[in-house]
Amino acid sequence: CRNHHLYTTNRFKSPIWKGTSMISLIRSEIYKISKQSKTLYALAAILIIEGFVFMSAYYQGAGIIDLLLDNLKDSFEFRGNLLNGNLIIYLILNSLWFHIPLILMIIISGFLTSEYKDKTLETVMLQPVSKLYFILSKYIVSIAFTLLIVLILAVTTFFISYWIFGYGDLVVYLDGLNFFKSDDAFYRLIYAFLSGSITMVFFSVVSLTLAVILKDATKTWIVSAIFLICSNLLLKIDFRNEVINELFFSKLTDSWQYFFYYEIPYSTIYFKNFMLLGYSILVMIIGVLIFKRRDIQG
């Protein structure tokens, strides 16, 4: 009805009504995200996850380290406290397996499903707005939001970890115990966050495409969670086929872990990230095509 259209239009007064260019649509999406409470919930959830890791490390970390290295202390000399900021950062990095992508998938899918639910999308489509530009702006802002979240996670993690736990050598159990000096560990951790951000972008793009397909928020959240769980499970499976093991998307989401081998396999990391970006573009194209061809009111 006309009154409902006026209401939904006023809910999101933004630069979109001043033009239909891609820049105007992106500005509109940024405005809407900044005004939505779910954005704050995403940031709060990340800080809560960090808080639990810090608290667990503070109260139980020393005992775990002593148990892990008890048989090695007589043979090796360890400098400084191994329960240090570098180890805490590595532990938080492991949230990239499930917790952080799950939060991102829920929040980002809501960028579109909430507009289906509130009928805001129908109102927007009554304006001279290109469906192609509209959905592309969603993907662009979703990717930017994902990178921002990863950046906030990295900055807060580094700052708080070094502030509370200080510096020291990093011990990582990855096909055996690997030890890295503090300076070396610092750069490896930074590169791991950069590489992990590509994985987060992939899951974010998948969630938005699922929102295009399913429209309903609850259905999208459930399918997104299943997709993430299955991806993590499939990563562990050996398909006994070299092509599948190297090219299947789930086998490409662990590139950040390769920075914690003594000899960093840069070619493998580059290949995995390049392929995962390709999958992200493919999934985005699928979402754009479905959105363009679908009746908004259908």
C-alpha positions as MATLAB code, in Angstrom:
seq = 'CRNHHLYTTNRFKSPIWKGTSMISLIRSEIYKISKQSKTLYALAAILIIEGFVFMSAYYQGAGIIDLLLDNLKDSFEFRGNLLNGNLIIYLILNSLWFHIPLILMIIISGFLTSEYKDKTLETVMLQPVSKLYFILSKYIVSIAFTLLIVLILAVTTFFISYWIFGYGDLVVYLDGLNFFKSDDAFYRLIYAFLSGSITMVFFSVVSLTLAVILKDATKTWIVSAIFLICSNLLLKIDFRNEVINELFFSKLTDSWQYFFYYEIPYSTIYFKNFMLLGYSILVMIIGVLIFKRRDIQG';
ca = [
       0.000    0.000    0.000;
       1.048    3.599   -0.564;
       1.448    4.410    3.141;
       3.654    1.365    3.647;
       5.839    2.445    0.738;
       6.196    5.900    2.236;
       7.095    4.372    5.580;
       9.751    2.027    4.254;
      11.209    4.766    2.101;
      11.559    7.062    5.091;
      13.182    4.306    7.143;
      16.237    4.412    4.938;
      16.678    8.000    3.837;
      20.019    7.850    2.112;
      21.944    8.940   -0.994;
      20.111    6.351   -3.140;
      17.293    8.769   -3.760;
      19.685   11.358   -5.188;
      20.813    9.154   -8.033;
      21.052    5.609   -9.279;
      24.776    5.361   -9.930;
      26.818    2.586   -8.365;
      28.448    5.090   -6.002;
      25.030    6.249   -4.776;
      23.917    2.684   -4.166;
      27.119    1.835   -2.281;
      26.690    4.925   -0.122;
      23.121    3.876    0.561;
      24.215    0.391    1.638;
      26.898    1.810    3.926;
      24.338    4.148    5.469;
      21.872    1.332    6.105;
      24.529   -0.911    7.637;
      25.704    1.859    9.934;
      22.143    2.332   11.186;
      21.362   -1.342   11.754;
      21.789   -2.824   15.211;
      23.042   -6.108   13.731;
      26.305   -4.368   12.850;
      26.935   -3.619   16.513;
      25.940   -7.165   17.420;
      28.584   -8.502   15.022;
      31.286   -6.378   16.614;
      30.099   -7.311   20.097;
      30.134  -11.020   19.232;
      33.724  -10.795   18.017;
      34.831   -8.991   21.165;
      33.065  -11.610   23.300;
      34.884  -14.426   21.476;
      38.162  -12.607   22.036;
      37.297  -12.121   25.681;
      36.675  -15.826   26.226;
      40.010  -16.709   24.614;
      41.852  -14.173   26.779;
      40.106  -15.362   29.925;
      40.774  -19.042   29.195;
      44.414  -18.338   28.418;
      44.860  -16.234   31.543;
      43.472  -18.867   33.923;
      44.346  -22.150   32.188;
      46.959  -21.419   29.548;
      50.043  -21.936   31.688;
      48.934  -25.411   32.755;
      48.280  -26.450   29.162;
      51.691  -25.213   28.012;
      53.480  -27.010   30.856;
      51.686  -30.254   30.050;
      52.462  -29.955   26.344;
      56.171  -29.230   26.771;
      56.918  -31.186   29.938;
      59.054  -33.783   28.139;
      60.907  -31.193   26.060;
      62.080  -28.788   28.748;
      65.034  -31.024   29.658;
      66.275  -31.053   26.045;
      65.497  -27.530   24.831;
      65.947  -24.041   26.180;
      62.887  -21.830   25.831;
      63.281  -18.076   25.970;
      60.647  -16.102   27.778;
      57.149  -17.191   28.666;
      55.587  -19.401   25.974;
      52.150  -18.286   27.148;
      52.548  -14.940   25.399;
      50.781  -12.618   23.027;
      51.885  -14.505   19.915;
      50.311  -17.728   21.137;
      47.075  -15.955   22.073;
      46.899  -14.346   18.637;
      47.347  -17.764   17.048;
      44.540  -19.176   19.205;
      42.211  -16.366   18.121;
      43.240  -16.962   14.517;
      41.687  -20.393   14.887;
      38.307  -18.713   15.257;
      38.562  -18.235   11.476;
      37.603  -21.899   11.149;
      34.044  -21.440   12.395;
      33.088  -18.653   14.813;
      33.995  -15.589   12.755;
      32.706  -16.870    9.378;
      29.457  -17.977   11.032;
      28.909  -14.515   12.506;
      29.721  -12.897    9.170;
      27.405  -15.209    7.232;
      24.489  -14.476    9.567;
      25.024  -10.711    9.532;
      25.709  -10.346    5.812;
      22.812  -12.514    4.687;
      20.629  -10.172    6.734;
      21.653   -7.269    4.509;
      19.243   -8.692    1.926;
      16.805  -10.930    3.805;
      15.768   -8.046    6.067;
      14.780   -6.059    2.984;
      12.701   -8.945    1.683;
      10.988   -9.230    5.072;
      10.304   -5.487    5.486;
       9.239   -5.052    1.834;
      11.906   -2.366    1.541;
      13.250   -4.099   -1.555;
       9.941   -3.662   -3.386;
      10.022    0.035   -2.571;
      13.561    0.404   -3.887;
      12.678   -1.398   -7.104;
       9.845    1.088   -7.703;
      12.556    3.722   -8.104;
      14.705    4.057  -11.248;
      17.294    1.667   -9.807;
      19.199   -0.921  -11.818;
      18.783   -4.411  -10.341;
      22.326   -5.208  -11.475;
      23.817   -2.189   -9.743;
      21.693   -2.778   -6.657;
      22.821   -6.349   -6.045;
      26.421   -5.573   -7.008;
      26.459   -2.799   -4.415;
      25.302   -5.374   -1.850;
      28.221   -7.654   -2.707;
      30.761   -4.825   -2.721;
      29.678   -3.492    0.657;
      29.490   -7.025    2.085;
      33.083   -7.674    1.046;
      34.193   -4.335    2.477;
      32.330   -5.077    5.725;
      34.014   -8.484    5.961;
      37.474   -6.987    5.510;
      36.675   -4.340    8.120;
      35.603   -6.988   10.636;
      38.795   -8.992   10.056;
      40.849   -5.805   10.426;
      39.137   -4.943   13.718;
      39.685   -8.509   14.925;
      43.370   -8.373   14.010;
      44.056   -4.932   15.513;
      42.272   -5.620   18.794;
      43.829   -9.080   19.060;
      47.388   -7.862   18.551;
      46.969   -4.902   20.872;
      45.282   -6.708   23.765;
      47.394   -9.865   23.462;
      50.727   -8.043   23.629;
      49.425   -5.696   26.318;
      48.302   -8.492   28.650;
      50.616  -11.397   27.782;
      53.669   -9.676   26.296;
      56.049  -11.015   23.644;
      57.769  -14.358   23.311;
      58.486  -17.333   21.091;
      55.533  -19.028   19.434;
      54.941  -22.758   19.760;
      52.430  -24.313   17.346;
      51.381  -27.928   16.996;
      51.047  -28.469   13.243;
      52.214  -31.881   12.071;
      54.465  -31.739   15.115;
      55.698  -28.944   17.369;
      56.982  -25.894   15.503;
      58.810  -23.055   17.258;
      59.207  -19.527   15.935;
      61.104  -16.585   17.383;
      59.001  -13.650   18.450;
      59.834  -11.371   15.516;
      59.304  -14.148   12.987;
      56.012  -15.127   14.624;
      54.752  -11.534   14.452;
      55.052  -11.368   10.664;
      53.661  -14.866   10.184;
      50.600  -13.919   12.210;
      50.025  -10.769   10.154;
      50.291  -12.686    6.881;
      47.929  -15.336    8.271;
      45.278  -12.698    8.972;
      45.685  -11.295    5.455;
      45.320  -14.734    3.916;
      42.436  -15.651    6.190;
      40.525  -12.554    5.106;
      40.176  -14.092    1.626;
      38.534  -17.144    3.166;
      36.179  -14.879    5.125;
      35.254  -13.030    1.911;
      34.372  -16.339    0.263;
      31.985  -17.345    3.053;
      30.434  -13.874    3.089;
      29.780  -13.962   -0.652;
      28.244  -17.436   -0.286;
      25.920  -16.209    2.464;
      24.671  -13.286    0.373;
      24.055  -15.574   -2.596;
      22.121  -17.938   -0.335;
      20.056  -14.931    0.771;
      19.288  -14.189   -2.893;
      18.147  -17.774   -3.414;
      16.241  -18.401   -0.174;
      15.051  -14.853    0.725;
      13.976  -15.953    4.221;
      16.377  -15.081    7.051;
      15.936  -18.248    9.119;
      16.334  -20.574    6.138;
      19.423  -18.673    5.019;
      21.021  -18.868    8.474;
      20.420  -22.614    8.704;
      21.758  -23.344    5.223;
      24.748  -21.035    5.809;
      25.619  -22.871    9.026;
      25.291  -26.240    7.271;
      27.469  -25.004    4.421;
      30.161  -23.843    6.850;
      30.082  -27.057    8.868;
      30.253  -29.218    5.752;
      33.123  -27.124    4.380;
      35.144  -27.714    7.537;
      34.359  -31.437    7.507;
      35.207  -31.826    3.807;
      38.522  -30.064    4.396;
      39.647  -33.040    6.497;
      38.622  -35.684    3.955;
      41.085  -37.175    1.497;
      39.111  -37.738   -1.709;
      41.935  -39.852   -3.162;
      41.791  -37.716   -6.275;
      44.497  -35.111   -6.827;
      42.285  -32.782   -8.841;
      39.489  -32.733   -6.250;
      41.931  -32.413   -3.355;
      43.515  -29.355   -4.990;
      40.562  -27.633   -6.651;
      37.507  -28.354   -4.493;
      36.509  -25.164   -2.662;
      36.577  -26.698    0.820;
      40.233  -27.647    0.304;
      41.149  -24.001   -0.270;
      39.965  -22.433    2.988;
      43.025  -23.244    5.118;
      45.657  -21.131    3.360;
      46.403  -19.086    6.496;
      47.567  -22.205    8.345;
      50.471  -22.691    5.934;
      52.270  -19.702    7.429;
      53.064  -21.836   10.478;
      55.272  -24.369    8.748;
      59.001  -23.724    9.037;
      59.324  -23.393    5.274;
      56.331  -21.375    4.135;
      54.921  -22.879    0.894;
      54.128  -19.571   -0.786;
      53.175  -21.182   -4.101;
      50.519  -23.282   -2.350;
      49.177  -20.252   -0.483;
      49.005  -18.154   -3.661;
      47.277  -20.961   -5.539;
      44.677  -21.553   -2.826;
      43.875  -17.860   -2.467;
      43.698  -17.316   -6.232;
      41.315  -20.259   -6.636;
      39.194  -19.164   -3.684;
      38.868  -15.682   -5.174;
      37.760  -17.361   -8.397;
      35.100  -19.311   -6.505;
      33.972  -16.093   -4.799;
      33.539  -14.371   -8.159;
      31.666  -17.395   -9.549;
      29.289  -17.522   -6.577;
      28.740  -13.767   -6.870;
      27.912  -14.082  -10.583;
      25.386  -16.806   -9.783;
      23.741  -14.578   -7.181;
      23.619  -11.599   -9.560;
      22.056  -13.642  -12.362;
      19.406  -15.143  -10.073;
      18.546  -11.745   -8.596;
      18.253  -10.107  -12.020;
      15.933  -12.777  -13.401;
      13.731  -13.208  -10.341;
      10.531  -11.285   -9.738;
      11.085   -9.328   -6.530;
       7.534  -10.002   -5.407;
       7.779  -13.694   -6.253;
];
